[in-house]
Amino acid sequence: MQKIVMILKFTNKAFMIGVALLVAQATVVAQDVVEVDSTGTVSSAVITTVKDSVKTFKKFRVDGVAGVVGEYIVLDSDIDKKYIEIQSQGFSVEGVTRCQLLGTLLEEKLYAHHAVQDSIVVTNDQINGSVDQQIDYMVSQLGSEAKVAEYYKKDDISELRTELFEINKVNLMSSEMQRAVIEAVEITPEEVRTFYNSIPEEDRPVFGAELEVAQIIIKPDIPEEERQKVIDKLEEFRVGIVENGESFATKAVLYSQDPGSSSKGGKISLTKKDPFVKEFKEMAFSLQEGEVSEPFETIFGFHILIVDKIRGREVDVRHILLIPDVTTETVDFARAKIDTIRQRIINKELTFAEAAKSESDEEETKFDGGQLINPVTGDTRFDLTKMDPTLSAQVYNLKDGEVSSIFTDKDQTGRKKFKILIVTNRYEEHKASYAQDYERIKAIALKDKQKRVILDWQNEKIKETYVNINKEYYDCDFTSDWLKN
């Protein structure tokens, strides 16, 4: 599969391109008319056949079209932009060919085309989130929205936002389709062993020095009176909205403590597959349009929620989040508690794992002795050169069996929490070993299998999809069979 380079793509305004599939013979010739919008998408009028009685044609091609996949077009200018954008992100383009970049673009369009065929949906909230991040980054680089619009030759920022919306929609659909292709791929222990044995001894990877780390978390309690104060406030909002017709969106802007949605009147769009906490999703999909929930609790605090619109599998909601406060007294008590736990471990009154299981407030780790999971690899090992800098600084100088000092951290809501850490295992730099590094080797073998599944899927779908590659690229050595040889 071609190497995928995640970059932004900006295209020109809508225009029309006539693509003639020419046959040099003295018979009736069909001419294909393709309408292309600013995202490189062919309109519903694609492949409209027009009869032409001219007996002979001089062969020519329409300049600028590198290839067509389904309803999507890839332009030569798209390849040019890829080069510029890779360089603008600080990466070298040395050795990167136009053929490679065209292959990547064709893959993206193939995924997006079949995402539509398979009814894969991306929410407006997902798309707008990506657009917002891109706009924010551009503003941080250029200084203002007006300067961003001027730089990209747009009348205003809303015009650029509209184009970015369509571009991100295609990119997200492509990503979701690729995820759907590989999500069911599994690998057996025998396949892992075969993969490992297929790697020559001298080519086996070298793994850097790694640590396994455990932690104990103590959080200050939230007094019951603080919890009730927040619930009463949300109930007051609910009565005003339901009985007096007050604006939910206005109250969200004024009072919600959710930084991601408060400025948008608390608005969020979601499907059941989106990664929201269980309680929030259950409430969002249990209400009718216009219905306002009672106050309910999640790990973030207390909410009320209203359903704006139900659109098939997607629902638009607004919510107000209020976070109950901890008090100075409960913070001091938590600090004293973790200090006592630390001293008991040092005095060998109990092990770190025992203390984690009986005392830690972190449900995700306490029953495994506080063992941390690497969010990147999914296993318990942390490469010293790739660790989170804060965590690395906290454990780097710890000796075997040594309990760290007490660190102050913050939870998802910004409230204080306290933690202690211990290094539970160390692995020196070494060449990959099947017994010692099974999980790491399994992950590499699974990725290799996923790549082969993706390539097979691409070649199968290419056969059943309308694909037309400009003759200028016939000499490209594509990984997938884009030329349908």
N, C-alpha and C positions, 0 to 999 in steps of 0.2 A: 504494500500500500504506500502511496506517496506520503512523504512527511507532511503533516498538517501544521501550518503556521497560523496561529491565531492572531489576526490583525484586523484593523478597521478597514472598511472599504467605502469610498465615497464615489458616487456615480453622477453623471449629468442628467439633465431633465429629459422627460419622455420624448421619444423620437420614433420615426418609422424607418424600418429597413426592409427592403425587398430582397429576398433571397431566391435566386433562380437556380433550380436544379436542372442543368441543361443537358439535352441529349442531341448529339450531332447527327441527325438523320432527317430525311425528307418526309416526316410524318407529323401528326399533331403533337405538340409539346405542352406539358403541364408546367405551370409556374407557381411556386409556393410563396405566399405572402406572409411575412412574420412581423407582428407588431410587438415592439419591445418597450417596456417601461424603464424607469430610472434605476430599478434594482436588477435589471437583466432578466426580467420575467416576460415570457411570451404571453400575449393576451389570449382571450378565449377565441379569437379569430385565427389562431395559429393553423398553419397548413391548410389554408383555404385554396382550393384548386381553381385556377382560372384557365380556361381553354384558349389556346392561341393557335391561329391558323398559319402563322409564318412558317415557311418550310425549312429554313436553315437559320442557325444562330452561330454567331462568333462566340466562342467560350470566353467567359469572364467570371470573376468572383467579386462579391461585395466586400470592399475593404473594411476591416475592423472586426469581423466575426471570426473568432477562433474555434468555436464549437457550440453545438446545441445539445442539451440533454432534456428530454421531455419538453416542458413548457419554459425552461430556463435557457438563457443565452449567455455564453462567456465571450467577452470582447477582448481583442488584443490589448486594449487600454486597461482592462482589468489585470492582465499580467504585468503591464508596465507599473501599475499602481502597487502591485504586490512588492515589486522590487523597491520602490520608493518607501513604502511603509515599513518594510523589514529594516531598511537602513535607518529610517527615522526612529525606530525603537532601539537602535544601538547594536543591531546584529549585522554580521558580515554577510554579503551576498556572494562572496567568492565561492565558486564551484556550484552555485545554484543556477540551474538552467531554466529557460522558458518552458521546456518540456515538463520539468518537474512541477513548476508552478501551475501550468495548465492542468496537469494530472490532479493536483490538489483541488483546483477550482471545479473540475469536472466531478470529482468525488463529492464535493459539497453539494453540487446541484443534483446529483443522483440521489443522495440521501434526502434532500428536501423534496424532490419529486415524489419519492415513494413514501415519505412521511404523509403527504397529502393523500396518496392512494390508500394508505393504511389508517387514515383518520387520526393520526397523531396530532394532539393539540398542545400548543404552548399558550399560556395565558398572557393577556395584555399586561398584567402586573409584572410577569417575568421579563417581557420585552421592554417595558418602560423602565424597569430596574436597570437593565443593561444600558439603555439609552442615557439614563440619568448619570450613571457612572462615567460614560464616555464624555458627555457634555461637561460634567464637573471637572474631569481631567483636562479637557481642552481649555476651559476657562482658567484653570490653575496655571496653564502654560502660557496663555495669550493675554490674560488679564480681565476680560469681560465677555459677556455673551455677544455684544455688538462686534467686538474684534474677531470672535470666532466666526460669526456669520460672514464678516467681510473677508476673512482669510479663505473661507471655502466658497466665496463668490455666491452667497445667498442673500436674499432681500432681508431676511430676519432669521432669528434662531428657530422659530417655529417651522420654517421651511426645511432647515437642516434636520430638525427633530423628526419631521415626517419621513424624510429619506432614511434616516438612521433607524426608524421604527421598522420599515420594510426590510432593510438589510439585516437587522438583528432578528427579525422574525424568521427569515430564511436560515440564518446561522443556527438559531436555537432549534428549529425543526430538524436541521441536519444533525445536530448533536443528539437530539432525542431519538432519531431514527437509528443512529449508530449505537446508542446505548441499548435500544430494543433488540438489535441484532445480536449483541454479545451477552445480554443479561442472563440468558439461560445456559451459557457455555460453562461446563464444569470439567474438572480434570481428576483422574483417578490416581492413586499412589503409584500404580504400575506405569502410567504415562509419565509421571514425574521422574521415576527412576530411569525410564528409557530416555527421556530428555537429558537428564544429568549425564548418563553414560555416553550420550552422543557427542558431548563436548570434549574435545581433546584435552588432556591433562594440562598442557601448557596454555590453553585458552580459557580455562575456568576462571571466573571472576574472583577478584580479591576484595574481601569485605573489610572496611575500616574498623577501628576500635569502636566498640559499642557498650552501652550501659543499659541495665534494667533498673527502673526506679519505682519506688512506692511512696505514697503520701497519705497523710491523715489530715482531714479538713474538719475544722470546727467553726460553725456559723453562729453568730449571735441570734438568740431567739427573738421573734417578733411578739411583743406583748399583745395579749388578746384585745386590749382596749384600742391599740393602733389598728389592728385588723378590722375591728368593728367600725371604727371611724371611717375607714375607706369604704366598707360595704354600705354604710349609711349614706355617704356622699354619692355613691353610684346609684343607690335607690332613689335619692333625691333627683338626680339627673333623669332617671328613667320616668319618674312621675311627671316631670316637666315636659318630657318628649311625648309620652303616651297620652297624657290627660290634657296638657295645655298647648300641644302643637309646637313646642320649641324645637329648634334645629339641632339634630344629632351632630351634623358636620361642624357646626359652629362650636358646640361644646367640646368636640374632639380637638379642634384647633386650640381652644383656650385652655383645656385642662388635661388632655391625654399626655401621659408620660412615655409614650412609645415614640422615639425619635424618628422611626422609619415611616410612620403613617400620619402623625398628628398634623403636619403641615398640609396634608391632602384630605383633611377632614376625617381622618381615621380610615380611609378607604383602602381595602385590600381585595384582590381577586385571587381565588384559589380553587384547586381541584382536590379530590381526595388523595391524590398521589403526591401533592406538594408537601414539603418537609415542615409542616406546622405541628405544634404540640397537640397531643391526642385530644385534650379537653377542648381546645379551640376549634379543631376540625369538627368534632362531634356536635358542638353547639352551632357552628356555621351551617351544617347540613341537616340540622333538625328543625330549623325554623322556616316559616313561610315568608314570602316577600312582604316587607313592611313590619314584620314582627320584631319586637325588641326583647332581648333575653333578660332574665333576672341576673344579678351579679353572680359571676362564677370565677373560680380560682385556677390559675396555672402556675408554673414555676416562676413566671415573671411578675405575678401580682394578681390583682382582681380586675375583671373586665365586665362591661356590658357590650352587647353586640346587636346590630340591626342588619337584616338582609335587605340589600337594595334591589338586587335582581338575580334571578336564577336563569342561567343560560346553558341548558343541557347539563353537562358534567362540570361546568364551571359556575361559581357563585361569586357575586360581588357583595362584599359586606363592609360595614364601618364598625369600628370598635373604639372604646375609650378604656385606656389602661391607667389604673392608679396603683402605686407601689407603697405599701405600708412601711413606715419607718421603724428602724430599731432605735433603742435608747442608749444613752451613755452607760447606764447600768448593765444592760445586756451585753454590750460590747466588752466592757471590763470583765464581766463574768466569763465570757467565751475565751478571752485572753488568758485569764487565770487557769481555766480548765485545760487548755492545751499545754500550758506550762507544766501542770501537774502530770499530765499524760507523758510528756517528754521525760520528766524526771523519773517516772516509774519505769520507762523503757531503759533508760540509762542505768538505773539501779537493778536491772534484770528482774524486776517484779513481774513483768510480762513481756512477750515479744512484740515487735512492731506489728506483725501480722495480726496477733491477738488483739492489740489495741485498736487497730484499724477496724476489725470486724465488730468490736463491741462499742467503740466510741465515735468513729468517723461519721460525719454528716453527709458524705458523698456516696450516694446510693450506688453509683456506677462502678465504684472501685472497692468499697469496703469489704464485700464478701470474697474478694480475691486478695485479701491482705493489703489492700491499698495499691495494688499493682497498676501502673499507668499503661495505657495502650497508645502506641504511636499512631496518630491520626492519619499519617501518610501511608504507612505500610500495613497497618492493621494488626501488627504483632506487638510484642512487649519490648523490643529493642529500639534504642535510640542511637543513631550514628552521631558521635561527638561533633563532627564537622557540620552536621545538618540540624542539630537540635535548635529548638526555640531559644534565642539568646538569653532570655530571662531564666528559663529552666536550666540552661547550661551553666550560667553564672552561679546558680544556687547549689548545684551538685558537683561542679567540676573538681573542687578540692576536697571533697568528702573522702575519708578513708573507709576501708571495708568495715561495716558494722557501725559506723559513726552516724548519729542522728543529727540532722541539720539544726541550725538556729530556727527560731520561729519567724516565719515570713507573713507579712500582711498582704492580702490579695483582695480582689473584688469579684463578686458573682455577676450573673447576667444583668442584674438590676442596678449594679453600682454599689451595693451594700458591702461592707467589710466582711472578710472571712480570714481565718488564720490557718496556716499549714506548717507541717514539718515533713521532711523528706529523708529517705535513706536509699543508698545504692544497694540493690539486692543481688546484682550479678554484673560481672565485667567480662568482656570478650576482646582479646587483643586482635590486632590486624592479622588476617589469615586468609589463605586460599579456600574457596568454597568447599565445604565438606557435606556430603549427603546427610550424614547423621546429625551433625551439629547445626546445619543451616537448612534443614528440610523446608521450613515454612518460607524462607526467602527463595529457595530454588523452586518451590511450588508456585510462588507468585510469578516468577520469571517464566516458568513453563506455561502457566495459564495465559499470560500475555501473548506468548508465542502462538498458542492455540487460537486465541481470540483473533490475532492478526490473520491467521490462515482462514478462519471462519469468515472474517470480513472480506477477504480477497475472493473467496468462493461466492459469497453473497453478491459482491459487486459484479463479478463476471456473469453470474446467473441473471441478475437484473439488467445488465447491459444488453443481453440478448433480447429481452422483452420490452426494452425502452427505446423510444426514438432517439438516436444519437447520430450526429453529423459533425465530423471533424474536418476543419479546413485542410486542404491538401498540403498547405505549407508545413503542417505538423505530422505528415505521414511518416517521416523518418524518425519520429520520437520513439524511444524505447520505453513505452508505458508499462507499468507493472500490471495494470488491468487491461483487458482487451477492448480498449476504446475504438480501435480501428476495425473490430469485428472480423479479424483474420480467420 
